[in-house]
């Protein structure tokens, strides 16, 4: 915020006299916005890209009282940290205990004095600013720790670090496709799921099995447990070691609680990435996961994972002529002869010998071949 820009105060009050007194008291120091009822105020907070720095809230209002409005404000992660100061007239019933239980920071009662209104607003804005600075500093410290751990992993085991990056990317795409809310813990869990590699001998990814992957996650959760404020992240990692409960088999995501979905996203992407690293083929990995008799994944998550991989593939498909082909590329579209016979099916990995055959084959339908890098 520009240092010359005024801090914003939202006044939620349907009494024009109260509003006029408050407005007159604070107009020289703060930017004000007045709303006459709680429902309109909640809609305004939800829709506005710019939030107020403090809210003055009347107790008695039409339809919904101030206590309930305050509770709704404090439920929303986006604006629950905004200080709420109740305003109460002489004739209005005011329950201080109920106000503080609802999440209020303070209250002002009639008769209103300009100096008191300004002093209370200034005090709570200063407290809110100090809290934000502490939280920001703490957040930077936590993120610094996380970045340091990821840097260590990158140096100690580049292969696992690369797999971890793929897992993070897939998790973000799944979050986007599922419209999950409040996912800070899930995002961090995807960043930290592979940190367990720092504590054990996990170098040979070709020999990973599910027992090894669970040990991996166990070590990761134990490391994360020791980082302040990351208890929810450690919990997701611990739960991701467990099989999907039978009661959720075959159910859509809408019928599964978030506390189950989050660890299952980690489990699904974790298994997929490390199993793919072993066989080098995403399609066969997905097929194996769907048909595994000893493992039940959330079917809708596998479907979303397939869509996410298709999105990545489509954005990374390139068309090359025969002399640009190299080993390791995957065929992204069936290679056909002029009479429409399929020579190479989609997903086939090119080798030196196959490329040599293609270069000398005279009856290809197209001069270019659509391919996808194997590591995509």
N, C-alpha and C positions, 0 to 999 in steps of 0.2 A: 504494500500500500504506500502511496505517495505520502511523505511526511506532512504535507499541507492538506491532505484529504481528511475530512472530519470522520470520526468514528460514527457508526450507524446505530441508532436506537429504534427498535420497533415497538410501537405503543399499540396494545390490543385493549381497547376500551370503548364501550358504547355510550359513555356519558360525555357529552360535548363540553360541559363545564370542567370536569376533571382533565380532559384532554387539553383544553385551553390553558389551564393552570400549569400543567406539566410542560406543554410546548413552550410557553412563555419562559419557564425556568431554564430550559436546556437549549433553546433555539440558537443561542450564540456559540455554543460549544460543540453541538452534535448535529448530525444529519438525522432527520426524523421521518418516520413513515407510520401512518396511522391506519389501523384496520378495526372495524367495528364489531367483529365477532370471531370466535375461535376457529370455526370451520374454515372461514375465508383465510385466516392467518396460517393455518396448517397447509392449505393449498398453496398459499404464497411461498411458504418456506420450502415446500417440495419443488415448486416450479422455478424459483428464483436462482439464477446462477451466483448471485452475490448475497451472502447471509448477513444478518445484523450482528453487531458485536455484543448487544445486550437487549433483553426483552423486558418491557414493563407490562404486566398482565393484570387486568382487572379480575376481581374474584367473582362478581355477579354479572353474568352476561346472558343473553337469550340463547336458548337451545342447549348449549353445553357450558358448564361452569368453568372457572379458571383452573380449578384443581385438575379436572380431566384433561384440559388443554395442556397443562404443564406436564402431566404424565405422558401424553402423546409426544410432546416435544422431546422428553428425556428418553423415550423408547427408540428414537431414530438416531442411528450412529452418526448421521451427517451433521445434525445440529444439537445433539444432546449436551455438548460442552458449552453452549451459549448460556451465560448467566440469566436466570429468570428472577425478576423482583416483582413480588405481588404488590398491587395497589388496592387499598380498601378504604371505602368511605365510612363516615361515622355511623350511618344507619345500616350498614351492611354487616351481616354475620360473618365473622372471620375466624377460622380455626387455624391457629399457627402450627399446631402439630401436623394437621392434615396437609398444610402448605409445604412444610419441610419434607414430609413423607413423599409428597408428589414430586419433589426434586427442586423446590425453590431455593434460591441462594439467600434471599432476604425479603423483607416486606416494608412497605411505607403505608402509614395510616394517616387519615385526616386528624387535625388540620395540616395541610401541606405547606411546607416552607421551602422556598426556592433553594436556599443554601443546603438544606438537608437532602433534597432530591439530588442536587448536583454532587454533593459529597458522597452519597451512597453509590451513585452511578460511577463516579471516579474510582472509588475504592474497589468495587467489584470488577471494573474493567482492568484495573491494575493487577488485581489478583489473577484474573483470567489470562492476562498477558504473561505473568510470571509462570503460571502453570503450563501455558503453551510453550514457553521457552524451555522449561524443564523437560517436557514431553519430547520436544524437537531434539534436544540434546541427547536424551535417552535413546530416541529413535535412531539418531545418527550413530550412537555408540553400538547399538544392536546391529544395525546394518553394516557398520565397520567390521564387527566380529564375524558376521555372516560372509561378507566379501573376503575377509582374511582366510576363513575356512575353505571357501571355494577356490581361492588362489592356491592354497596349500594342496588341495586335491588336484588341481590342474597340473601342478609341478610334480606331485607324487605319482599320479596315475592319469596321464592324458586320455587314455581310452575311456576310463570310467567317467572322467570329467566331460568328455564329449557325449557319452550316453546320458549323463545328468542334464546337459543342456537340451538334448532332444526331449527328455522327459518334461522339463519345464515348459518348452514350447507347446508340446501336446496338451499338457494340463491347462495352459492358458486358452488354447483353442476349445477344449472341452467346456471350460467355465463359460466361455463366450456363447457356445451353442446351447448350454443348459440354462443360461440366465440365472445361475446361482447367485445369491446375495451374501454379503458379509463374508468374503472369501480370503481375507488377508492371511488367515492361518493356513488355508489350503495352498495359497501361492508360496508361502514360506516353507511349507512342508515339501513341496515339489523341489524347492531350491536345496533343501537340506537332507533329502532322502538318501543321497549317495555319500554323505559325509562319513558314514560308517566305514568306508574304504580306508580311512586314515588309521583305523585301529586294528586292522587285521590283514592277513595275507589274501587279498582279493584280486591279485593281478591277472590271473588267467581267466578271462571272461568266457572262454570256450567251455570251461568245466562248471559253469554256474548251474545249479539246480534250484528248486524252490526252497529247499532247506537252507542253502547258501544265501539266497536272497532274503530270507527271513532273518538270518543272523545279521546280515547287512543292515536291514531296517532296525533291528534291535540295537545294534551299536549306534546307529544314527540317532535313535530316540534317546538313548542314554546321554549322548553328547548334548543334544538340544535341551534336555531336562535341566542342565546346569547353566543355561543361558537365561537370565532374568526375563520374566514376562512372556516366555515362549512355552508355557505349560500347555496351552491349547494345541500348539504345533506338535509337541512331543506326544500328546494324546492321539492325534491323527496318525502319526507314524506308528505308534504302538498298535492301534486298532487295524492298521493296514496289514499287519502280519496275520490277521485272523481271516478264516474263510467267511464267505457271505452266509449269514444266518439263513436257515431253511425257509423261514417265514417270508423272506423277501425274494425268493427264487421266482422268476417269471413276472414279477410286478414291475409296473412302469415307475419311472423316477418320481412322479407326482405322488405316489403312495409310499415312498421311502423317506424316512427322516434325513435331514441334512447331516446329522452326526453319523449316519451310516454311509451316505453318499460320498462324503469327503474322503474318508480312508479308503473306500472302494475305488475312487478315482486314482488315488496314489497307487494302490495295489495293482490296478489294471494297467496304468501307464508304465509302472516300474517293471512288471512282468513283461510287458510287450517290448519295451526298449532293450532289456537285457537278453530276452529270448531272440530278438531280431539280430542282436550283435553276434549271436552264435551261428544262426543259419543264413544271415545276410539277406533274407527275403521277407519283406513285410507281409506279403499276401499269404505265404505259408505259415507265418507266425499267427496271423489272425485266424486262419483256418484251424490251426492246432488249438488255439485258445477257445474257440467256439465249440470244438468237439472233445475237449479234454474231459474224460469221465470223472476225474478226481478233483476238478476245480470248477466252481460255478461263479462266473462273473455276472454282473448285472447286464442283461442282454441289451438294454437300451444304451448302456455305456459303450459296449463293443460296437454298436451301430454308429454312435456318435464318433467314436475313435476312427472307424472306417471312413466316415465322411470327412473328418479332419485330415486324414492322410490323403484322401482324394483331392482335397483343396490344396494341400501342400504340393502334391504331385502335379496338378494342373498348372500351378504357378511356376513350376520348375521344369516343365517339358520343353525341350528344344528340338528343332528339326535340323539334322545335319546331313550333308552329302556323304557318300561312301568313304571318301578320303579323310573325313573329319572324325570318323568313328574311332573309338579306343576301347580296350578291354575294361570291363567293370561297369559299363553303361547298361541300363536296363531298357528293353524294348517297351515303349509306352503305347504303341499301337501295332496291331498285327501287321507283319511284313508279308505282302502278297505278291504272287506272280501276275503277269498280265492277264491270265485267264482266271484270276481270283482264287488260286490255291494258296493256302497259308503256309509260308515257309517257316516263320518264327512267330510264336504267340506272344501276346502282351505279357510282360514280366520276365521274359527270357534274358539272361545275363550274357552280354557279348564277350566272346573270347577272341584271341588272336586268330585262331583257325577259322572261326565262323566269319570274322570280318574279312579274312582273305577270300573265303568262298563267295561272300556277297560282292566283293569287288570284281570278281571274275564271272559273276552270274549275269547273263544278258537279258533275262526275261522278267526283271523286276517291274512291278506295276508303276512304282514311283521312284524318282531319282533320289529323293530325300527320305530319311528314316527318322521318325520321332522317337526320342530317347529321354531317359530320366537318369540322373546320377544315382548310383547305388546307395549313397549315404543320405539321400533325401528322406 
